[in-house]
Amino acid sequence: GRAIDNDRRFVSAVSSTGDLVAREEYLGKTAAAATANLASMMLSIKHLMGAYDSKTFKLAVFSVQASPTVANQGKVQWSYSYNGMAAPSKCSDYALPTSLVPKGGSVVVVDASYGFKSLFGTYVPGMTSDMTWTEKVYNNPRNSCVDYLYGDNCLSPC
């Protein structure tokens, strides 16, 4: 039961993070403000994880804009790493699932992992003492995209 509850909280935290970011029109008026706003959003993870340890929760959130000619070929517009999760660099190629967004569209991607430690180790069939769970969610921005900086107007710097 502990593992199921922990997994539900993990999935909820990942989904909620993507939803929080996707609601924004822009993240800040300066790069420092955008980073600070994202860091503030990450505080929700600690609350959503409740009594479970959030120290092993790692997350990368980034915006991908699809190519104007091929919808599943995208470029990373900006990225943010939380707790050491690897995030793709700005302007790097990013393959999107087929039919996720239209040509030229934008999506907020959240890629996360969580280190779960079982109380009973290997006594429960299918469980090990240490497991790493992963989750990836895609959120459509409420606007046409989520600008990292105010005034970007969804114009690709790549």
C-alpha positions in Angstrom: 0.0 0.0 0.0 2.9 2.4 0.8 4.4 1.9 -2.7 1.1 2.5 -4.4 0.4 5.6 -2.4 3.9 6.9 -3.1 3.6 6.2 -6.8 0.3 8.0 -7.0 1.9 11.0 -5.2 4.9 10.9 -7.6 2.7 10.8 -10.7 0.5 13.6 -9.3 3.5 15.8 -8.6 4.9 15.3 -12.1 1.5 16.0 -13.7 0.9 19.0 -11.5 4.3 20.5 -12.2 3.6 20.3 -16.0 0.2 21.8 -15.5 1.5 24.7 -13.3 4.1 25.6 -16.0 1.7 25.2 -18.9 -0.7 27.8 -17.3 1.9 30.5 -17.6 2.2 33.0 -20.4 5.8 33.7 -19.6 8.1 32.7 -16.7 9.8 36.0 -15.9 10.9 39.3 -17.1 14.5 38.4 -16.6 16.3 35.0 -16.7 16.9 35.2 -12.9 13.1 35.9 -12.4 12.2 33.0 -14.7 14.5 30.6 -12.8 13.2 31.8 -9.4 9.6 31.3 -10.6 10.3 27.8 -11.7 12.1 27.1 -8.4 9.0 28.3 -6.5 6.8 26.0 -8.6 9.1 23.1 -7.6 8.1 23.7 -3.9 4.8 22.1 -4.8 6.6 18.8 -5.2 7.4 18.7 -1.6 3.8 19.3 -0.6 2.4 16.8 -3.1 4.8 14.1 -1.9 3.5 14.6 1.6 5.3 12.5 4.2 7.4 10.7 1.6 11.0 11.8 1.0 11.2 14.2 -1.9 15.0 14.3 -1.9 15.2 11.5 -4.6 12.6 13.2 -6.8 14.4 14.6 -9.9 12.7 16.5 -12.6 13.4 18.3 -15.9 10.8 20.7 -17.3 11.2 22.1 -20.8 9.4 23.7 -23.7 9.6 22.1 -27.2 8.4 23.8 -30.3 7.6 21.5 -33.3 9.1 22.1 -36.7 6.8 24.2 -39.0 7.1 21.4 -41.6 7.3 18.1 -39.5 5.2 18.0 -36.3 7.2 15.3 -34.5 10.6 17.0 -34.9 11.1 19.7 -32.3 13.6 22.1 -30.8 14.0 22.7 -27.1 13.2 26.4 -26.4 14.2 26.5 -22.8 14.8 23.9 -20.0 15.0 23.7 -16.2 16.5 21.0 -14.1 15.4 20.2 -10.5 17.4 18.2 -8.1 20.0 17.1 -10.7 17.8 15.7 -13.4 19.4 15.9 -16.8 17.5 18.4 -19.0 18.0 18.9 -22.8 19.9 22.0 -23.7 18.3 25.0 -25.5 18.0 24.5 -29.2 18.7 20.8 -29.1 16.6 18.5 -31.2 13.8 16.7 -29.5 11.6 14.0 -31.0 8.0 14.4 -30.2 5.4 11.5 -30.3 3.4 11.4 -33.5 0.3 13.5 -33.6 1.0 15.2 -30.2 1.1 18.8 -31.5 0.5 20.4 -34.9 3.3 21.7 -37.1 4.8 24.7 -35.4 3.0 23.9 -32.1 4.5 24.0 -28.6 4.4 21.6 -25.7 5.7 21.6 -22.1 7.5 18.4 -21.3 8.2 17.1 -17.8 10.6 14.2 -17.4 11.0 12.9 -13.9 12.4 10.1 -11.8 12.0 9.0 -8.2 14.1 6.7 -6.0 11.8 4.5 -4.0 13.1 2.5 -1.0 10.9 -0.4 0.0 10.4 -1.0 3.7 10.4 -4.8 3.2 13.2 -5.0 0.6 13.0 -8.2 -1.4 10.3 -9.9 0.7 7.5 -8.7 -1.5 7.4 -10.4 -5.0 8.4 -8.1 -7.8 9.9 -5.5 -5.4 13.5 -4.7 -4.7 14.9 -2.7 -1.9 15.7 0.2 -4.2 13.7 1.1 -7.3 13.8 4.0 -9.6 10.4 5.1 -11.1 10.2 7.3 -14.1 7.4 9.4 -15.6 7.0 11.7 -18.6 4.1 14.0 -19.2 3.3 16.4 -22.0 1.2 19.5 -21.4 -0.3 21.9 -24.0 0.3 25.5 -23.0 -2.8 27.5 -22.3 -1.4 30.1 -24.6 0.4 29.2 -27.9 3.6 28.6 -25.8 5.2 29.3 -22.5 7.8 32.0 -23.0 10.8 31.8 -20.8 11.1 35.6 -20.9 8.4 38.2 -21.2 8.3 39.5 -24.8 9.7 36.3 -26.5 6.3 36.0 -28.2 6.9 32.4 -29.0 9.6 33.3 -31.4 12.1 30.5 -31.7 15.7 31.6 -30.9 17.0 28.4 -32.5 
